[in-house]
Amino acid sequence: MKQFSILLFLVMLLAGCSKIPSVEQEQIEVIIPYPNPSDNRVNLYVKNQEKVSYQIQVFNPKAKIIFEEDVPAGSVINSFSLDLSDHPKGSYQAIVKMNSVTYSQKFLKI
C-alpha cells in the first residue's frame, strides 16, 4: 500500500508539473492617435514617463515615411500634430522605437 501511495504521489506531482501556466500578454499602449479616424489632422501622443530617448515614424498607406523625428532623452516632447490634408485616405501606421522595443499603432484618414 505504501508503494501505491508513493506511485500515486509521483504521478500527481508529474502531472502537475507538465501543465504550462497560461500567461496573457498585456498590450501596452505607447502611441495614442486622436481623433481616430481623422480627416485632415491627427495628433499623436507618446507615453514616455521615464523620458527616455525614442524615435517616432509615421507611414502612409503605401508604406512611405511621411514623418520622422528622433526625440532625445530628458525631452518633454510627447505630442505631435500631423497635417494629412495632402496625403491619401487610408490606413496609416505610427511606429515608436523606445528602449530597444518597437511599438506600433494604426490610425485612419477618412
C-alpha positions in Angstrom: 0.0 0.0 0.0 2.9 2.3 0.8 4.4 1.8 -2.7 1.0 2.6 -4.3 0.8 5.8 -2.3 4.3 6.8 -3.4 3.5 5.9 -7.0 0.2 7.9 -6.9 2.1 10.9 -5.4 4.7 10.8 -8.1 2.0 10.6 -10.9 0.2 13.6 -9.4 3.4 15.5 -9.0 4.5 14.8 -12.6 1.0 15.6 -13.9 1.0 18.9 -12.1 4.5 19.8 -13.4 3.6 19.2 -17.0 1.0 21.9 -17.1 2.3 25.1 -18.6 0.8 28.2 -17.0 -1.1 30.5 -19.3 0.2 34.0 -19.5 -1.8 36.7 -21.1 0.2 39.2 -22.9 -0.6 42.7 -21.8 -1.0 45.2 -24.6 0.9 48.3 -23.9 -0.4 51.5 -25.4 2.6 53.8 -26.0 1.2 55.7 -29.1 -2.3 57.2 -28.9 -3.6 58.7 -32.1 -6.6 61.1 -31.8 -9.0 61.7 -33.3 -9.1 58.3 -34.9 -10.4 58.2 -37.6 -9.3 61.6 -38.7 -10.0 63.7 -41.8 -7.0 66.1 -42.2 -5.2 66.4 -38.9 -4.2 63.7 -36.5 -2.5 64.1 -33.1 -0.1 61.5 -31.8 0.6 61.2 -28.1 3.6 59.2 -26.9 3.6 57.8 -23.4 7.1 58.3 -22.1 7.0 58.7 -18.4 10.7 57.8 -17.9 11.7 60.5 -20.5 14.0 58.1 -22.4 15.1 58.8 -26.0 12.9 57.5 -28.8 12.2 57.6 -32.5 8.8 58.1 -34.0 7.9 57.4 -37.6 4.6 57.6 -39.5 3.9 55.6 -42.6 1.2 56.3 -45.2 -0.9 53.6 -46.8 1.8 52.9 -49.4 4.4 52.3 -46.6 6.3 55.6 -47.3 7.6 57.5 -44.3 5.8 60.8 -44.1 7.0 61.9 -40.7 10.1 61.0 -38.6 11.7 62.5 -35.5 14.3 61.5 -33.0 13.5 62.7 -29.5 16.4 62.9 -27.1 16.4 61.6 -23.5 15.0 64.1 -21.0 12.9 65.8 -23.6 9.3 66.8 -22.6 8.1 66.4 -26.2 5.4 63.8 -26.3 2.8 65.1 -28.6 2.9 65.6 -32.4 0.3 67.1 -34.7 0.3 66.0 -38.3 -1.4 67.6 -41.3 -2.6 64.9 -43.6 -4.5 67.1 -46.0 -2.0 66.4 -48.8 -2.0 62.7 -48.2 -4.4 60.0 -49.4 -7.2 58.4 -47.4 -6.4 55.0 -45.9 -4.7 53.2 -43.0 -1.6 54.9 -41.5 0.9 53.4 -39.1 2.8 55.2 -36.3 5.9 53.4 -35.0 7.8 54.3 -31.9 11.2 52.7 -31.1 12.0 53.1 -27.4 14.4 51.1 -25.1 15.1 48.5 -27.9 11.3 47.8 -28.2 9.2 48.8 -31.2 5.6 49.8 -30.7 3.1 50.4 -33.4 -0.4 51.9 -33.7 -2.6 52.2 -36.7 -5.0 55.1 -37.5 -7.3 56.0 -40.3 -7.6 59.0 -42.6 -11.1 59.3 -44.0 
